[in-house]
Amino acid sequence: MNTPANAPAPESTSSEQASPRPAFVTTHWSVVLSARDQNSPKSNEALEVLCRSYWFPLYAFVRRQGRSPHDAQDLTQEFFARLLEKEYLKSAAQEKGRFRTFLLVALKRFLANEWDRQHAQKRGGLSLIVPLDPELAESRFIAGPAHELQPDLLFDRQWALTLLDHTMQRLREEYVSTGRSKLFELLRGCLARDESALPYSEIAARLNLTEAAVKMAVQRLRSRYREILRAEIADTVASPEEVEEEIRHLFSTFGP
């Protein structure tokens, strides 16, 4: 299958102990639990985390329904507002399955209620739940496969891309926090054996290392990438047993 350049195929992780996740990052489902408890002082912060993660896949789904960019922005904002107002998140539970599935079903129901048609006169007066960047949202939508995929498949692919972005961001942060930013920037092209990646010999010369040391560093980078990706996916499914199935499904959205 054709996967993005920054997405090496998942494999078994190495026995090397993984670097701990930064303390400020909580598991995905614990974020959901915090967000749905409006009496918790962490509720708004948790909802913001969820909004940042899911806003674009949801925005792209709404746009694929034929909505205008302006309408899609308002509808995405209002959907997240309704998550709080109507306490939709109380229906979300880890044992019920994937959170992305819960969100998509909730969004479909929200759109089916034709809120936008009934409340069109209120457009433009919404409080911002998600810090949407209209130009960025639309440029990403246009650049993506919006016109060749069904809305549900587009949502899954955009969510897969979001997971890959999160994985790369966490990997970069780990290397930067340990003083290895230069190493990361030189090796990142080797993650998926990108044709534009520098030869090991040139990387070795720039870092004053042997080629053998560079090869080992690349292996560790790929292994850690896979570990983080699996952890990101594990945070969004109901049980560890579903991780492999979710990996296969998300990568299948990129085609054969």
Accessible surface in RSA format (square Angstrom, percent):
REM  Atomic radii and reference values for relative SASA: ProtOr
REM  Chains: A
REM  Algorithm: Lee & Richards
REM  Probe-radius: 1.40
REM  Slices: 20
REM RES _ NUM      All-atoms   Total-Side   Main-Chain    Non-polar    All polar
REM                ABS   REL    ABS   REL    ABS   REL    ABS   REL    ABS   REL
RES MET A   1   126.56  65.5  65.68  43.5  60.88 145.0  64.16  54.6  62.40  82.7
RES ASN A   2   116.46  80.3 107.90 104.3   8.56  20.6  30.17  72.6  86.28  83.4
RES THR A   3    45.36  32.3  21.27  21.6  24.09  57.4   5.46   7.3  39.90  60.3
RES PRO A   4    31.62  23.0  17.35  15.8  14.26  51.8  29.51  24.4   2.10  13.1
RES ALA A   5    70.95  65.2  49.06  75.7  21.89  49.8  58.13  81.9  12.82  34.0
RES ASN A   6    44.13  30.4  40.15  38.8   3.98   9.6  21.07  50.7  23.06  22.3
RES ALA A   7     1.80   1.7   0.00   0.0   1.80   4.1   0.00   0.0   1.80   4.8
RES PRO A   8    10.64   7.8   5.85   5.3   4.79  17.4  10.64   8.8   0.00   0.0
RES ALA A   9    66.41  61.1  57.31  88.4   9.10  20.7  57.46  80.9   8.95  23.7
RES PRO A  10    34.38  25.1  13.64  12.4  20.74  75.4  13.86  11.4  20.52 127.5
RES GLU A  11    95.72  55.0  83.88  63.5  11.83  28.2  37.92  73.3  57.80  47.2
RES SER A  12   104.77  88.5  80.39 107.3  24.38  56.2  47.53 101.2  57.24  80.2
RES THR A  13    56.75  40.4  34.43  34.9  22.31  53.2   5.23   7.0  51.51  77.9
RES SER A  14    51.43  43.5  30.83  41.1  20.61  47.5  41.08  87.5  10.36  14.5
RES SER A  15   123.90 104.7  82.15 109.6  41.75  96.2  57.59 122.6  66.31  92.9
RES GLU A  16   101.10  58.0  85.54  64.7  15.56  37.1  48.26  93.4  52.84  43.1
RES GLN A  17   167.80  93.8 140.64 102.8  27.16  64.7  53.02 112.9 114.78  87.1
RES ALA A  18    44.16  40.6  28.87  44.6  15.29  34.8  30.67  43.2  13.48  35.7
RES SER A  19    49.48  41.8  40.46  54.0   9.02  20.8  15.82  33.7  33.66  47.2
RES PRO A  20   117.14  85.4  99.13  90.4  18.01  65.5 109.66  90.5   7.48  46.5
RES ARG A  21    60.64  25.5  39.93  20.4  20.71  49.3  27.30  37.3  33.34  20.2
RES PRO A  22    37.76  27.5  25.09  22.9  12.68  46.1  36.89  30.5   0.87   5.4
RES ALA A  23   108.59  99.8  69.30 106.9  39.30  89.4  80.38 113.2  28.22  74.8
RES PHE A  24   159.22  79.7 125.98  78.0  33.24  86.5 137.53  83.4  21.69  62.1
RES VAL A  25    45.82  30.2  32.36  29.3  13.46  32.4  35.67  31.0  10.15  27.5
RES THR A  26    78.57  55.9  65.45  66.4  13.12  31.3  62.85  84.4  15.72  23.8
RES THR A  27    72.13  51.3  70.71  71.7   1.42   3.4  60.92  81.8  11.22  17.0
RES HIS A  28    23.49  12.8  18.59  12.9   4.90  12.5   7.53   7.8  15.97  18.6
RES TRP A  29    13.19   5.3  13.03   6.3   0.16   0.4  13.03   6.9   0.16   0.3
RES SER A  30    42.82  36.2  37.92  50.6   4.90  11.3  38.82  82.7   4.01   5.6
RES VAL A  31    11.92   7.8  10.21   9.2   1.71   4.1  11.92  10.4   0.00   0.0
RES VAL A  32     0.00   0.0   0.00   0.0   0.00   0.0   0.00   0.0   0.00   0.0
RES LEU A  33    90.15  50.2  84.61  60.5   5.54  13.9  84.86  59.6   5.29  14.2
RES SER A  34    33.58  28.4  29.27  39.1   4.32   9.9   7.09  15.1  26.49  37.1
RES ALA A  35     0.00   0.0   0.00   0.0   0.00   0.0   0.00   0.0   0.00   0.0
RES ARG A  36    63.22  26.5  57.40  29.3   5.81  13.8  10.57  14.4  52.65  31.9
RES ASP A  37    66.68  46.7  61.45  61.2   5.23  12.4  22.23  52.3  44.44  44.3
RES GLN A  38    89.58  50.1  62.03  45.3  27.55  65.6  24.20  51.5  65.37  49.6
RES ASN A  39   147.33 101.6 115.77 111.9  31.56  76.0  31.71  76.3 115.62 111.8
RES SER A  40    28.17  23.8  18.76  25.0   9.42  21.7  13.21  28.1  14.97  21.0
RES PRO A  41   133.08  97.0  94.01  85.7  39.07 142.0 108.13  89.3  24.95 155.1
RES LYS A  42   134.46  65.6 133.96  82.2   0.50   1.2  76.83  69.2  57.62  61.4
RES SER A  43     5.05   4.3   5.05   6.7   0.00   0.0   4.19   8.9   0.86   1.2
RES ASN A  44   110.44  76.2 104.19 100.7   6.25  15.0  30.26  72.8  80.18  77.5
RES GLU A  45   116.40  66.8 111.12  84.1   5.28  12.6  40.45  78.2  75.95  62.0
RES ALA A  46     7.54   6.9   4.24   6.6   3.30   7.5   7.37  10.4   0.17   0.4
RES LEU A  47     6.24   3.5   6.24   4.5   0.00   0.0   6.24   4.4   0.00   0.0
RES GLU A  48    77.81  44.7  75.58  57.2   2.22   5.3  15.42  29.8  62.39  50.9
RES VAL A  49    49.79  32.8  49.37  44.7   0.42   1.0  49.37  42.9   0.42   1.1
RES LEU A  50     4.16   2.3   4.13   3.0   0.03   0.1   4.14   2.9   0.03   0.1
RES CYS A  51     0.04   0.0   0.04   0.0   0.00   0.0   0.00   0.0   0.04   0.0
RES ARG A  52   125.11  52.5 110.61  56.4  14.50  34.5  48.45  66.2  76.66  46.5
RES SER A  53    16.57  14.0  14.67  19.6   1.90   4.4   0.94   2.0  15.63  21.9
RES TYR A  54     0.00   0.0   0.00   0.0   0.00   0.0   0.00   0.0   0.00   0.0
RES TRP A  55    28.30  11.4  28.30  13.7   0.00   0.0   7.92   4.2  20.39  33.1
RES PHE A  56     4.56   2.3   4.11   2.5   0.45   1.2   4.11   2.5   0.45   1.3
RES PRO A  57     0.54   0.4   0.54   0.5   0.00   0.0   0.54   0.4   0.00   0.0
RES LEU A  58     0.58   0.3   0.58   0.4   0.00   0.0   0.58   0.4   0.00   0.0
RES TYR A  59     0.00   0.0   0.00   0.0   0.00   0.0   0.00   0.0   0.00   0.0
RES ALA A  60     0.00   0.0   0.00   0.0   0.00   0.0   0.00   0.0   0.00   0.0
RES PHE A  61     3.94   2.0   3.94   2.4   0.00   0.0   3.94   2.4   0.00   0.0
RES VAL A  62     0.00   0.0   0.00   0.0   0.00   0.0   0.00   0.0   0.00   0.0
RES ARG A  63    39.80  16.7  35.61  18.2   4.19  10.0   0.00   0.0  39.80  24.1
RES ARG A  64    68.57  28.8  58.46  29.8  10.11  24.1   4.56   6.2  64.01  38.8
RES GLN A  65    82.87  46.3  49.94  36.5  32.93  78.4  10.05  21.4  72.81  55.2
RES GLY A  66    68.50  84.5   0.00   N/A  68.50  84.5  36.26  99.5  32.24  72.2
RES ARG A  67    61.10  25.7  57.10  29.1   4.00   9.5  14.98  20.5  46.13  28.0
RES SER A  68    50.69  42.8  41.97  56.0   8.72  20.1  42.93  91.4   7.77  10.9
RES PRO A  69    49.07  35.8  49.07  44.7   0.00   0.0  49.07  40.5   0.00   0.0
RES HIS A  70   100.42  54.9  97.96  68.1   2.47   6.3  70.68  72.8  29.75  34.6
RES ASP A  71    43.25  30.3  43.25  43.0   0.00   0.0   0.00   0.0  43.25  43.1
RES ALA A  72     0.00   0.0   0.00   0.0   0.00   0.0   0.00   0.0   0.00   0.0
RES GLN A  73    30.80  17.2  30.75  22.5   0.06   0.1   6.56  14.0  24.24  18.4
RES ASP A  74    15.39  10.8  15.39  15.3   0.00   0.0   0.00   0.0  15.39  15.4
RES LEU A  75     0.94   0.5   0.94   0.7   0.00   0.0   0.94   0.7   0.00   0.0
RES THR A  76     0.65   0.5   0.05   0.1   0.60   1.4   0.65   0.9   0.00   0.0
RES GLN A  77     7.44   4.2   6.89   5.0   0.54   1.3   5.52  11.7   1.92   1.5
RES GLU A  78    14.21   8.2  13.89  10.5   0.33   0.8   0.33   0.6  13.89  11.3
RES PHE A  79     0.25   0.1   0.25   0.2   0.00   0.0   0.25   0.1   0.00   0.0
RES PHE A  80     0.59   0.3   0.59   0.4   0.00   0.0   0.59   0.4   0.00   0.0
RES ALA A  81    24.72  22.7  21.59  33.3   3.13   7.1  22.44  31.6   2.28   6.1
RES ARG A  82    37.12  15.6  37.12  18.9   0.00   0.0   0.00   0.0  37.12  22.5
RES LEU A  83     2.83   1.6   1.41   1.0   1.42   3.6   1.41   1.0   1.42   3.8
RES LEU A  84    35.56  19.8  34.54  24.7   1.02   2.6  34.92  24.5   0.64   1.7
RES GLU A  85   112.45  64.6  79.69  60.3  32.76  78.0  45.48  88.0  66.97  54.7
RES LYS A  86   112.65  55.0  88.92  54.6  23.72  56.5  41.66  37.5  70.99  75.6
RES GLU A  87    69.30  39.8  60.77  46.0   8.53  20.3  14.93  28.9  54.37  44.4
RES TYR A  88    56.40  26.3  52.60  29.9   3.80   9.9  43.30  32.5  13.10  16.1
RES LEU A  89     1.58   0.9   1.58   1.1   0.00   0.0   1.58   1.1   0.00   0.0
RES LYS A  90   126.19  61.6 102.84  63.1  23.35  55.6  62.12  55.9  64.07  68.3
RES SER A  91    63.16  53.4  56.40  75.3   6.76  15.6  25.19  53.6  37.97  53.2
RES ALA A  92     1.49   1.4   0.00   0.0   1.49   3.4   1.46   2.1   0.03   0.1
RES ALA A  93    16.44  15.1  13.25  20.5   3.19   7.2  15.01  21.1   1.43   3.8
RES GLN A  94    73.06  40.9  70.15  51.3   2.91   6.9  16.56  35.2  56.50  42.9
RES GLU A  95   143.74  82.5 110.79  83.8  32.95  78.4  64.49 124.7  79.25  64.7
RES LYS A  96   150.69  73.5 109.99  67.5  40.70  96.9  83.56  75.2  67.13  71.5
RES GLY A  97    15.00  18.5   0.00   N/A  15.00  18.5  13.68  37.5   1.31   2.9
RES ARG A  98    50.44  21.2  43.47  22.2   6.98  16.6   3.10   4.2  47.34  28.7
RES PHE A  99     0.61   0.3   0.59   0.4   0.02   0.0   0.61   0.4   0.00   0.0
RES ARG A 100    15.38   6.5  15.38   7.8   0.00   0.0   0.16   0.2  15.23   9.2
RES THR A 101    64.20  45.7  62.32  63.2   1.87   4.5  55.95  75.1   8.25  12.5
RES PHE A 102    42.49  21.3  34.81  21.6   7.69  20.0  41.44  25.1   1.06   3.0
RES LEU A 103     1.33   0.7   1.33   1.0   0.00   0.0   1.33   0.9   0.00   0.0
RES LEU A 104    16.47   9.2  16.47  11.8   0.00   0.0  16.47  11.6   0.00   0.0
RES VAL A 105    61.44  40.4  61.12  55.3   0.32   0.8  61.35  53.3   0.08   0.2
RES ALA A 106    11.80  10.8   7.54  11.6   4.25   9.7  10.63  15.0   1.17   3.1
RES LEU A 107     0.40   0.2   0.40   0.3   0.00   0.0   0.40   0.3   0.00   0.0
RES LYS A 108    81.95  40.0  76.73  47.1   5.23  12.4  48.60  43.7  33.35  35.5
RES ARG A 109   166.56  69.9 162.75  83.0   3.81   9.1  57.21  78.2 109.35  66.3
RES PHE A 110     1.83   0.9   1.11   0.7   0.71   1.9   1.57   1.0   0.26   0.7
RES LEU A 111    16.98   9.5  11.97   8.6   5.01  12.6  13.53   9.5   3.45   9.3
RES ALA A 112    78.40  72.1  46.32  71.5  32.07  73.0  58.30  82.1  20.10  53.2
RES ASN A 113    90.40  62.3  79.22  76.6  11.18  26.9  23.35  56.2  67.05  64.8
RES GLU A 114    76.08  43.7  76.08  57.6   0.00   0.0  17.52  33.9  58.56  47.8
RES TRP A 115    13.83   5.6  12.05   5.8   1.78   4.2   9.88   5.3   3.95   6.4
RES ASP A 116    15.52  10.9  13.87  13.8   1.66   3.9   0.58   1.4  14.95  14.9
RES ARG A 117   155.18  65.2 135.55  69.1  19.63  46.7  69.09  94.4  86.10  52.2
RES GLN A 118    99.57  55.7  75.64  55.3  23.93  57.0  29.83  63.5  69.73  52.9
RES HIS A 119    46.45  25.4  46.45  32.3   0.00   0.0  20.05  20.7  26.40  30.7
RES ALA A 120    55.75  51.3  46.52  71.8   9.23  21.0  46.52  65.5   9.23  24.4
RES GLN A 121   141.98  79.4 102.26  74.7  39.72  94.6  68.81 146.5  73.17  55.5
RES LYS A 122   119.41  58.3 109.20  67.0  10.22  24.3  70.61  63.6  48.80  52.0
RES ARG A 123    48.73  20.5  24.98  12.7  23.75  56.5  18.01  24.6  30.72  18.6
RES GLY A 124    64.02  79.0   0.00   N/A  64.02  79.0  30.36  83.3  33.66  75.4
RES GLY A 125    67.83  83.7   0.00   N/A  67.83  83.7  35.85  98.4  31.99  71.6
RES LEU A 126    46.70  26.0  28.18  20.2  18.53  46.6  30.25  21.2  16.45  44.3
RES SER A 127    86.54  73.1  68.62  91.6  17.92  41.3  55.87 119.0  30.67  43.0
RES LEU A 128   138.91  77.4 107.72  77.1  31.19  78.4 107.72  75.7  31.19  83.9
RES ILE A 129    45.87  26.1  31.21  23.2  14.66  35.3  34.20  24.6  11.67  31.7
RES VAL A 130     0.46   0.3   0.42   0.4   0.04   0.1   0.46   0.4   0.00   0.0
RES PRO A 131    90.74  66.1  67.85  61.9  22.88  83.2  73.79  60.9  16.94 105.3
RES LEU A 132    26.70  14.9   5.90   4.2  20.80  52.3   5.90   4.1  20.80  56.0
RES ASP A 133    68.67  48.1  65.13  64.8   3.54   8.4  21.27  50.1  47.40  47.3
RES PRO A 134    67.57  49.2  65.78  60.0   1.79   6.5  66.21  54.7   1.36   8.4
RES GLU A 135   146.08  83.9 137.34 103.9   8.74  20.8  56.56 109.4  89.52  73.1
RES LEU A 136    82.43  45.9  77.84  55.7   4.58  11.5  81.62  57.3   0.80   2.2
RES ALA A 137     0.00   0.0   0.00   0.0   0.00   0.0   0.00   0.0   0.00   0.0
RES GLU A 138    29.48  16.9  29.48  22.3   0.00   0.0  26.10  50.5   3.38   2.8
RES SER A 139    60.16  50.8  49.83  66.5  10.33  23.8  47.47 101.1  12.70  17.8
RES ARG A 140    76.81  32.2  68.43  34.9   8.38  19.9  31.57  43.1  45.24  27.4
RES PHE A 141     8.48   4.2   7.66   4.7   0.83   2.2   8.00   4.8   0.48   1.4
RES ILE A 142   114.26  65.0 100.88  75.2  13.39  32.3 100.95  72.7  13.31  36.1
RES ALA A 143    91.58  84.2  49.92  77.0  41.66  94.8  60.71  85.5  30.87  81.8
RES GLY A 144    23.66  29.2   0.00   N/A  23.66  29.2  13.55  37.2  10.11  22.7
RES PRO A 145    23.15  16.9  15.24  13.9   7.91  28.7  22.60  18.7   0.55   3.4
RES ALA A 146     0.73   0.7   0.73   1.1   0.00   0.0   0.73   1.0   0.00   0.0
RES HIS A 147   153.64  84.0 127.96  88.9  25.67  65.7  91.33  94.1  62.31  72.5
RES GLU A 148   133.42  76.6  97.43  73.7  35.99  85.7  38.95  75.3  94.47  77.1
RES LEU A 149    16.39   9.1  14.97  10.7   1.42   3.6  16.39  11.5   0.00   0.0
RES GLN A 150   128.33  71.8 126.52  92.5   1.81   4.3  50.11 106.7  78.21  59.3
RES PRO A 151    24.38  17.8  24.38  22.2   0.00   0.0  24.38  20.1   0.00   0.0
RES ASP A 152    61.78  43.3  61.31  61.0   0.47   1.1  30.30  71.3  31.48  31.4
RES LEU A 153    67.37  37.5  63.93  45.7   3.45   8.7  66.35  46.6   1.02   2.8
RES LEU A 154     0.57   0.3   0.57   0.4   0.00   0.0   0.57   0.4   0.00   0.0
RES PHE A 155     0.31   0.2   0.31   0.2   0.00   0.0   0.31   0.2   0.00   0.0
RES ASP A 156    15.22  10.7  15.22  15.2   0.00   0.0   0.03   0.1  15.20  15.2
RES ARG A 157    35.43  14.9  35.43  18.1   0.00   0.0   2.50   3.4  32.93  20.0
RES GLN A 158     6.37   3.6   6.37   4.7   0.00   0.0   0.00   0.0   6.37   4.8
RES TRP A 159     2.95   1.2   2.95   1.4   0.00   0.0   2.95   1.6   0.00   0.0
RES ALA A 160     4.28   3.9   3.11   4.8   1.17   2.7   3.86   5.4   0.42   1.1
RES LEU A 161    49.53  27.6  49.39  35.3   0.14   0.3  49.39  34.7   0.14   0.4
RES THR A 162    10.90   7.8   9.94  10.1   0.95   2.3   8.74  11.7   2.15   3.3
RES LEU A 163     2.81   1.6   2.81   2.0   0.00   0.0   2.81   2.0   0.00   0.0
RES LEU A 164     3.95   2.2   3.95   2.8   0.00   0.0   3.95   2.8   0.00   0.0
RES ASP A 165    74.05  51.9  68.59  68.3   5.46  12.9  23.30  54.8  50.75  50.6
RES HIS A 166    47.05  25.7  45.68  31.7   1.38   3.5  23.82  24.5  23.24  27.0
RES THR A 167     0.00   0.0   0.00   0.0   0.00   0.0   0.00   0.0   0.00   0.0
RES MET A 168    11.20   5.8  11.20   7.4   0.00   0.0  11.20   9.5   0.00   0.0
RES GLN A 169    92.85  51.9  92.56  67.6   0.29   0.7  20.65  44.0  72.20  54.8
RES ARG A 170    19.34   8.1  18.95   9.7   0.39   0.9  14.46  19.8   4.88   3.0
RES LEU A 171     0.00   0.0   0.00   0.0   0.00   0.0   0.00   0.0   0.00   0.0
RES ARG A 172    74.43  31.3  74.43  37.9   0.00   0.0  31.82  43.5  42.61  25.8
RES GLU A 173    64.47  37.0  59.45  45.0   5.02  12.0  37.13  71.8  27.34  22.3
RES GLU A 174    15.12   8.7  12.19   9.2   2.93   7.0  13.36  25.8   1.76   1.4
RES TYR A 175     8.74   4.1   8.74   5.0   0.00   0.0   2.23   1.7   6.51   8.0
RES VAL A 176    80.89  53.2  69.76  63.2  11.12  26.8  69.76  60.6  11.12  30.2
RES SER A 177    91.97  77.7  50.58  67.5  41.39  95.3  50.30 107.1  41.68  58.4
RES THR A 178    84.95  60.4  56.19  57.0  28.76  68.6  65.43  87.9  19.52  29.5
RES GLY A 179    71.41  88.1   0.00   N/A  71.41  88.1  36.19  99.3  35.21  78.9
RES ARG A 180    90.49  38.0  86.81  44.3   3.69   8.8  41.87  57.2  48.62  29.5
RES SER A 181    51.78  43.8  50.95  68.0   0.84   1.9  18.82  40.1  32.96  46.2
RES LYS A 182   125.54  61.2 118.91  73.0   6.63  15.8  81.72  73.6  43.82  46.7
RES LEU A 183    31.66  17.6  30.66  21.9   1.00   2.5  30.66  21.5   1.00   2.7
RES PHE A 184     0.34   0.2   0.34   0.2   0.00   0.0   0.34   0.2   0.00   0.0
RES GLU A 185    90.34  51.9  75.15  56.9  15.19  36.2  43.85  84.8  46.49  38.0
RES LEU A 186    23.51  13.1  17.48  12.5   6.03  15.2  18.77  13.2   4.74  12.8
RES LEU A 187     0.06   0.0   0.06   0.0   0.00   0.0   0.06   0.0   0.00   0.0
RES ARG A 188    85.22  35.8  77.60  39.6   7.61  18.1  18.42  25.2  66.80  40.5
RES GLY A 189    22.35  27.6   0.00   N/A  22.35  27.6  20.75  56.9   1.60   3.6
RES CYS A 190     4.12   3.1   3.27   3.7   0.84   2.0   2.19   5.5   1.93   2.1
RES LEU A 191     0.70   0.4   0.66   0.5   0.04   0.1   0.66   0.5   0.04   0.1
RES ALA A 192    34.37  31.6  11.95  18.4  22.42  51.0  15.04  21.2  19.34  51.2
RES ARG A 193   167.60  70.4 144.18  73.5  23.42  55.8  64.95  88.8 102.65  62.2
RES ASP A 194    53.52  37.5  40.28  40.1  13.24  31.3  10.10  23.8  43.43  43.3
RES GLU A 195   180.26 103.5 143.89 108.9  36.37  86.6  65.59 126.9 114.67  93.6
RES SER A 196    93.18  78.7  60.46  80.7  32.72  75.4  54.57 116.2  38.61  54.1
RES ALA A 197    28.46  26.2   8.20  12.7  20.27  46.1  13.28  18.7  15.18  40.2
RES LEU A 198    51.15  28.5  45.27  32.4   5.88  14.8  45.94  32.3   5.22  14.0
RES PRO A 199    77.91  56.8  66.22  60.4  11.69  42.5  77.91  64.3   0.00   0.0
RES TYR A 200    59.99  28.0  54.99  31.3   5.00  13.0  40.54  30.5  19.45  24.0
RES SER A 201    59.13  50.0  51.39  68.6   7.74  17.8  31.04  66.1  28.10  39.4
RES GLU A 202    63.95  36.7  58.49  44.3   5.45  13.0  27.67  53.5  36.28  29.6
RES ILE A 203     0.00   0.0   0.00   0.0   0.00   0.0   0.00   0.0   0.00   0.0
RES ALA A 204     5.82   5.4   5.59   8.6   0.23   0.5   5.59   7.9   0.23   0.6
RES ALA A 205    80.59  74.1  48.17  74.3  32.42  73.8  59.88  84.3  20.71  54.9
RES ARG A 206   124.21  52.2  99.80  50.9  24.42  58.1  36.70  50.2  87.51  53.0
RES LEU A 207    34.68  19.3  15.47  11.1  19.21  48.3  19.40  13.6  15.28  41.1
RES ASN A 208   140.57  96.9 119.39 115.4  21.18  51.0  31.72  76.4 108.84 105.2
RES LEU A 209    80.60  44.9  61.80  44.2  18.80  47.3  67.89  47.7  12.71  34.2
RES THR A 210    90.31  64.2  83.61  84.8   6.70  16.0  83.03 111.5   7.28  11.0
RES GLU A 211    83.01  47.7  78.17  59.1   4.83  11.5  24.67  47.7  58.33  47.6
RES ALA A 212    72.80  66.9  61.11  94.3  11.69  26.6  64.33  90.6   8.47  22.4
RES ALA A 213    39.42  36.2  27.54  42.5  11.87  27.0  35.35  49.8   4.07  10.8
RES VAL A 214     0.47   0.3   0.21   0.2   0.26   0.6   0.47   0.4   0.00   0.0
RES LYS A 215   100.94  49.2  99.89  61.3   1.05   2.5  44.21  39.8  56.73  60.4
RES MET A 216    91.66  47.5  90.43  59.9   1.22   2.9  78.32  66.6  13.34  17.7
RES ALA A 217    15.79  14.5  12.60  19.4   3.19   7.3  15.26  21.5   0.53   1.4
RES VAL A 218     0.79   0.5   0.79   0.7   0.00   0.0   0.79   0.7   0.00   0.0
RES GLN A 219   104.15  58.2  98.86  72.3   5.29  12.6  34.21  72.8  69.94  53.0
RES ARG A 220   130.39  54.7 125.60  64.0   4.80  11.4  29.76  40.7 100.63  61.0
RES LEU A 221     0.00   0.0   0.00   0.0   0.00   0.0   0.00   0.0   0.00   0.0
RES ARG A 222    27.25  11.4  27.25  13.9   0.00   0.0   8.75  12.0  18.51  11.2
RES SER A 223     8.47   7.2   8.47  11.3   0.00   0.0   7.53  16.0   0.93   1.3
RES ARG A 224    27.12  11.4  26.40  13.5   0.72   1.7  18.75  25.6   8.37   5.1
RES TYR A 225     0.00   0.0   0.00   0.0   0.00   0.0   0.00   0.0   0.00   0.0
RES ARG A 226    27.14  11.4  27.06  13.8   0.08   0.2   0.22   0.3  26.92  16.3
RES GLU A 227    24.81  14.2  17.92  13.6   6.89  16.4  11.56  22.4  13.24  10.8
RES ILE A 228     0.21   0.1   0.00   0.0   0.21   0.5   0.21   0.2   0.00   0.0
RES LEU A 229     1.68   0.9   1.68   1.2   0.00   0.0   1.68   1.2   0.00   0.0
RES ARG A 230    66.90  28.1  66.04  33.7   0.86   2.0  12.38  16.9  54.52  33.0
RES ALA A 231    36.70  33.7  29.20  45.1   7.49  17.0  35.63  50.2   1.07   2.8
RES GLU A 232    22.06  12.7  21.59  16.3   0.48   1.1   0.00   0.0  22.06  18.0
RES ILE A 233     1.17   0.7   1.17   0.9   0.00   0.0   1.17   0.8   0.00   0.0
RES ALA A 234    40.19  37.0  30.80  47.5   9.40  21.4  31.11  43.8   9.08  24.1
RES ASP A 235    22.81  16.0  19.15  19.1   3.66   8.7   5.58  13.1  17.23  17.2
RES THR A 236     1.93   1.4   1.93   2.0   0.00   0.0   1.87   2.5   0.05   0.1
RES VAL A 237     0.69   0.5   0.36   0.3   0.33   0.8   0.36   0.3   0.33   0.9
RES ALA A 238    22.35  20.6   7.52  11.6  14.84  33.7   7.52  10.6  14.84  39.3
RES SER A 239    34.61  29.2  30.86  41.2   3.75   8.6  27.76  59.1   6.85   9.6
RES PRO A 240   108.62  79.2  95.80  87.3  12.83  46.6  97.62  80.6  11.00  68.4
RES GLU A 241   141.21  81.1 111.71  84.5  29.50  70.2  74.03 143.2  67.18  54.9
RES GLU A 242    41.02  23.6  40.63  30.7   0.39   0.9  16.53  32.0  24.49  20.0
RES VAL A 243     7.46   4.9   7.46   6.8   0.00   0.0   7.46   6.5   0.00   0.0
RES GLU A 244    76.87  44.1  76.75  58.1   0.12   0.3  44.00  85.1  32.87  26.8
RES GLU A 245    88.14  50.6  86.91  65.7   1.23   2.9  25.58  49.5  62.56  51.1
RES GLU A 246     0.20   0.1   0.20   0.2   0.00   0.0   0.00   0.0   0.20   0.2
RES ILE A 247     8.81   5.0   8.81   6.6   0.00   0.0   8.81   6.3   0.00   0.0
RES ARG A 248   149.09  62.6 142.66  72.7   6.43  15.3  73.49 100.4  75.61  45.8
RES HIS A 249    69.55  38.0  63.69  44.3   5.86  15.0  48.96  50.5  20.59  24.0
RES LEU A 250     2.69   1.5   2.69   1.9   0.00   0.0   2.69   1.9   0.00   0.0
RES PHE A 251    12.62   6.3  12.62   7.8   0.00   0.0  12.62   7.7   0.00   0.0
RES SER A 252    59.43  50.2  44.07  58.8  15.36  35.4  34.41  73.3  25.01  35.0
RES THR A 253     3.22   2.3   0.42   0.4   2.80   6.7   1.75   2.3   1.47   2.2
RES PHE A 254    24.75  12.4  12.91   8.0  11.84  30.8  13.19   8.0  11.56  33.1
RES GLY A 255    22.53  27.8   0.00   N/A  22.53  27.8  21.47  58.9   1.06   2.4
RES PRO A 256   143.98 104.9 113.01 103.0  30.97 112.6 136.13 112.4   7.85  48.8
END  Absolute sums over single chains surface
CHAIN  1 A    13341.2      10888.0       2453.2       7180.3       6160.9
END  Absolute sums over all chains
TOTAL         13341.2      10888.0       2453.2       7180.3       6160.9
